[in-house]
């Protein structure tokens, strides 16, 4: 039922969906429900203590507008053609990425909840024909929502693998001599009791997930950061920054720290694009 509804809504013109975002979703989420307003305000105060309250409020409002944009864009993407998606999400320096990935037999893409992160699965269209994009995901509590998100993410030709199975599947791909790229959202908060890597991030010392670094080292795949910016409403640009082209030669935590620096720069460039509703600074130390 839910997937059928999304399918119907996805056929509406994007301008109609943006009207819904502006005049229905935004007032409901920001003013009525006040969805995670306290978390967002707290995060912005931590990240931008030098800003005035008015400046932080403007960032918050811009973020909630982008949040609503992302919701309707995900719906629209369900039936968006590959040709239109190539116009809406432009990946730069992919020739270099393809070359490094093919040389190593694979690659790791460390992403963040920036802009419309769900549309980044369209990278499959920019990879060479012999490369398979694998998207790592965490099973949602709602089975219906889980099935819906899997259906949306699989639209662009990539393969979705649950995080608990990713290591086993990567071993299988290598045994079969198949070249893959692995995309991981790596900016979620971590539990302090299991966190090994603490790095400076936006004025704090914050724990980060080490998955991208661990997989890069285990397979010696080049590790990239996907730097995402919005060029205009509904259009994004992604540039891959090399965090390491020889992960086995790096120190423990080095790649994760480089990811944190890249993410920080990305956020400062367009702060409204990051998902501020995550309680990202729940566990941190004052830098």
Secondary structure, 3 states (H helix, E strand, C coil): CHHHHHHHHCCCCHHHHHHHHHHHHHHHHHHHCCCCHHHHHHHHHHHCCCCCHHHHHHHHHHHHHHHHHHHHHHHHHCCCCHHHHHHHEEEECHHHHHHHHHHHCEEEEEECCECCHHHHHHHHHHCCCCEEEEEEECCCCCHHHHHHHHHHHHHHCCEEEEHHHHHHHHHHHHHCCCEEEEEEECCCCCCCCCCCCEEEECCEEEECCCHHHHHHHHHCCEEEEEEEEEEECCEEEEEEEEEECCHHHCCCCHHHHHHHHHHHHHHHHCHHHECCCCCCCCCEEEC
